[in-house]
């Protein structure tokens, strides 16, 4: 795999049972790139390590006054220099390719897992942890993958040089052959504490990242309640903890680096002293002494890769563990499904609550508990809990369909939709049926003022479709973000559209126009809206009250308002104290029941009168706009 061929057509199925198993699986899948990097690494390191032998032969040729041997040695040195340059160039290319392709594979795996799990991912893993895994951890994992081949080439080169020195000059070569393994293994006792310190640093960095993410996401709210400085102080404290942990980790790695410099120096001094002694006794020549000395000097270069592989593994092991934990998460249902990929159609029915949304109708669902509404919305989208039966679409369980088919059939927009950064054209670049154009979707969602705001905020374009949207739409108000998200959902035009509080952040006049646009644009399609707004409820074909996890009442808005106290309590915001007081008065004073009934009838009549007046005002506004 080359960089220009990314992304992978299929990143594969990872072994996510543990961090080391995941690293082993990743290395096996990069085997071709690893072998290529190993080959170029051997060429580079062997060419570098052969230079001292060439120097020794050249010195001996000069001592022996042999011009032919000197010329031959010069040619060998030139050949080694060319091999060093070529090997280094292509080793770097192969290593960087391994790094980037490995990181890209992990990122594709994480993206695929996020797509499979949907909103369940952030409930099982903190959002900051997911961000940390997909950024910093991916780089550390890629670092280890590309470092393995270079380390292998360096280790083989050290072994070859030791064998060559023993053959070339047994006395000094034996000293080097014994000393080099000691140098390579001397830092092993320091690796466990260095790894622990790196783990602590990574854990604290993850917490600081999560805190920063939460602070930025809630900055608008924090400013409103005056809590900005409080959270900034918390982040300062968290960042200082990261700094202290990083300093402690750096101290250990600096000690390892110092040992990697000290021990080769001691070995070099030993070789020089012993070599001078042997030369004075005439047991070795000057050329042999220079060769061994130069070889020890040069071997310090490949030995540095022993330290690098230790650092890479120490940093990547916890990163791989976290990545494997995310990749090991599974959906409650199989994404492949047990049925054909044909998208079903028909009524949407939830056996757990008894909620029924007839096909081609606008159904409003009222839940007194917002959390219960969100869970029901997710279940309607094919994300049932382990102990909950699957939702039926046209009698077909959604969890028996392939994941792609289920999501094509049912689209759920939660109460806090996300707008990714980019242009408005990019925002609407989503899979769609083609039956609804972007202009109609934006008009139905009442996005006229949003388009004007985007154009005013973009200095380089007059086309709203090319206007830039900042990350999560932070430059827009909550209502504007909500309407853009609604327009995106309407443009998709799924068979079933589930909206969770789609107008909670807009004013009543805009909400009334959205209700009309939604009803008109979704005509002939199944739409489910979770809301307690009378404006949306009054325009629904069917209203379902879900209380304590069960559909307890079905009808139209005005009928339920008259006949169902629990529905009235949710829609009119009637408090429990008010309801209890009315019940007490009715129980204790039967003679007042008629009066209370009259007061209740008058209150409902007043509500209806206000609804009629509001409709007249909205009709006049629409006529004026037209």
PyMOL commands that set and color helices and strands:
alter all, ss='L'
color gray80, all
select helices_A, chain A and resi 3-5+19-29+31-63+67-117+120-124+127-168+170-185+188-217+219-225+228-280+286-327+370-380+398-400+403-409+424-427+438-444+448-457+464-466+471-473+478-492+508-521+534-538+557-563+565-571+576-588+590-625
alter helices_A, ss='H'
color red, helices_A
select strands_A, chain A and resi 348-350+355-357+362-367+392-393+396-397+410-413+422-423+468-469+496-500+526-530+542-547+550-555
alter strands_A, ss='S'
color yellow, strands_A
deselect
rebuild
show_as cartoon
